[in-house]
Amino acid sequence: VSNTFCPSKWDRSLPQLPGSIDTAFDLAYTSNPDLAQAIATERASRARIAGARAEGRPTVSLRGSASLGGQITPFDLVNRNQVFDGQAVLTIPISTGGRVRSLVSQAQDRNAVDRVGIEAMRRRVVERIVTSWNAIATGQRNVEVSKAQLASARVFDEGTFEEYRAGLRSTFDVLFAHGSLRDAQIALVNARRDTYVASNAITTTAAP
């Protein structure tokens, strides 16, 4: 059994990991795609309120046409018949039977739901960041503890093997020491992995 242990790639910090939890909050409020989508949805539903109110207002439509007639040959623009026609139509609703009021009410209700959706999404983003940040802190502590345990397990393994060579330890003792060393190595890898996963969750939620 090898007594060496190569540092895992999980030791490396992600390049976009915020330096503080306040920075993570700031980035999430401006760059989180889920929150941005909720804000865009609320803006769209707010615009639909104005659109519903416009249903009961007067409208003006403009129409225009132009025609040109005459012989193909010889072609002379001066001798051709040119006709221009324009029309403006003003429409004034007299009664909508409560339709506009109903449309406005529906649009306002939808907008109220979307405003609540923004706050709900903001709370979820905050919860993700806090949970991930705490997981990073826990993972880093576990990494330090696992490193100390690995160092102790390596000394125990090397000492047991030397005592075995001197006839003071049994094969079982050597296998047990090797197993303890391997468990310590696995625990360190797991701690690094957990820290990396939590860091990735932060960068995903608060991506710049």
PyMOL commands that set and color helices and strands:
alter all, ss='L'
color gray80, all
select helices_A, chain A and resi 9-11+21-31+33-54+77-79+99-165+171-205
alter helices_A, ss='H'
color red, helices_A
select strands_A, chain A and resi 59-69+81-91
alter strands_A, ss='S'
color yellow, strands_A
deselect
rebuild
show_as cartoon
